[in-house]
Amino acid sequence: MVQVGGEADAFTAPTLRAELADQLNLPPPMLVLNLTGVTFLSTSGVWVLLEARGTAALTGTSLRLVYITQTVRRMLDVLQLNNLFRIYPTLADAFSS
């Protein structure tokens, strides 16, 4: 599981990208991103999520987003990307599905 918090923008995207790449190289068939602490999501942050989704698909990893804040949901809605991600209301739901 990766806990994401604060601002996911051009400044923080490289760090988030590196962390997700590291996690996607591990053998578990699932990666849960806990987004409860995200206060801002820019297009740079969205791009990192899309890259992670693509890598997860190539490696057979189930990428799951948890507890999408209004900030994150609004950005995904505007860009019409909500249907591309598996979104869960709680960590328990993400891990049990």
C-alpha positions in Angstrom: 0.0 0.0 0.0 1.2 3.5 -0.8 -0.1 6.4 1.3 -0.4 9.6 -0.8 -1.0 12.9 0.9 -0.6 16.6 0.4 -0.3 18.0 -3.1 0.2 15.7 -6.1 1.6 18.2 -8.6 4.6 18.8 -10.9 6.8 19.3 -7.8 5.9 16.0 -6.1 5.1 13.9 -9.2 8.7 12.6 -9.6 8.8 11.2 -6.0 5.3 9.7 -6.4 6.3 8.2 -9.7 9.4 6.6 -8.3 7.6 5.2 -5.3 4.9 3.7 -7.5 7.4 2.2 -9.9 9.2 0.6 -6.9 6.0 -0.9 -5.6 4.9 -2.1 -9.0 8.2 -4.1 -9.3 7.2 -6.1 -6.2 5.5 -9.5 -6.6 2.1 -8.9 -4.9 -0.7 -8.9 -7.4 -2.3 -5.8 -6.0 -1.2 -2.2 -5.3 -3.5 0.0 -3.1 -3.1 3.8 -3.2 -4.6 5.4 -0.2 -5.5 8.9 -1.4 -7.2 10.1 1.8 -4.6 12.8 2.4 -4.5 14.3 -1.1 -5.4 18.0 -0.9 -4.5 18.9 -4.5 -4.3 16.9 -7.7 -2.8 18.5 -10.8 -2.6 17.1 -14.2 1.0 16.0 -13.3 -0.4 13.9 -10.5 -3.1 12.5 -12.8 -0.4 11.6 -15.3 1.5 9.6 -12.6 -1.7 7.7 -11.8 -2.3 6.9 -15.5 1.3 5.7 -15.9 0.9 3.5 -12.8 -2.3 2.1 -14.2 -0.5 1.3 -17.5 2.4 -0.4 -15.7 0.0 -2.3 -13.5 -1.9 -3.6 -16.5 1.4 -4.7 -18.1 2.5 -6.6 -15.0 -0.9 -8.0 -14.1 -1.1 -5.9 -10.9 -4.5 -4.8 -9.7 -4.3 -1.0 -9.0 -6.8 0.2 -6.5 -7.5 3.7 -5.4 -9.0 4.2 -1.9 -11.1 6.9 -0.4 -11.1 9.4 -3.2 -11.4 12.9 -1.7 -13.6 15.5 -3.4 -10.5 17.1 -4.8 -9.4 13.9 -6.5 -12.8 12.9 -7.6 -13.4 16.3 -9.2 -10.2 16.1 -11.2 -11.0 12.6 -12.4 -14.5 13.6 -13.2 -13.4 16.6 -15.3 -11.0 14.5 -17.2 -13.5 11.7 -17.5 -11.1 9.2 -16.0 -13.2 7.7 -13.1 -14.1 4.6 -15.1 -10.4 3.8 -15.7 -9.6 3.1 -12.1 -10.9 0.7 -9.5 -12.1 3.0 -6.7 -13.0 1.8 -3.1 -14.5 3.7 -0.2 -12.3 2.1 2.4 -9.0 0.2 2.8 -10.9 -2.8 4.0 -13.0 -2.8 0.8 -9.9 -2.5 -1.4 -8.1 -5.4 0.3 -11.1 -7.7 0.5 -12.3 -7.4 -3.1 
